[in-house]
Amino acid sequence: MVCERIAGRTTLFVFDPENVREVYQEEGKWPLIDPLVETTQMYRRQKKHSPGMGNTNGEEWYRIRRGAHYLMLVPREVAAYLPLVDDVATAFTNHLDNIRDDQGRVSRLDVEVSKWNLETAAMIAFDDRKHFFNTAAHLWQTLDRGQ
């Protein structure tokens, strides 16, 4: 488990499957989950799109999850995407290595994780890399300000 506190907000990340199961059992049928990527949530709201499972809670989350449940829990369905996701994950870790400062830190990790999220989603949806890790910094600053 990793506890992260950024801008006054504390988030606990749970990685062990057994611990994840325990957390979900404790939270009940409709767990409260922070948005995956707030920029995606904002974009979807502006475009009047469904916020999606990663940005929804309560009954709406459960309704969306129930529809995706089958595909998310069938090993062969998930396995088909593993090489694609692995390719993006490898590119992401290489990207992070390239942008670390002298102390090994990454400035604006939240922005870099957003790039990883978009790159992964594009790879799964379009079976094509979009190279968001190479996109100009000013574009990400604009997105971060919600402009």
Salt bridges, closest charged atoms under 4 A:
GLU18 OE2 - ARG21 NH2 2.22
ASP34 OD2 - ARG9 NE 3.92
GLU38 OE2 - ARG9 NH1 2.42
GLU60 OE2 - ARG63 NH2 2.75
ASP87 OD2 - ARG129 NH1 3.34
ASP97 OD1 - ARG100 NE 3.33
ASP101 OD2 - ARG105 NE 3.62
ASP110 OD2 - ARG108 NH2 2.72
GLU112 OE1 - HIS95 NE2 2.53
GLU112 OE1 - LYS115 NZ 3.40
GLU119 OE2 - ARG129 NE 2.44
ASP128 OD2 - LYS130 NZ 3.06
ASP144 OD2 - ARG108 NH1 2.85
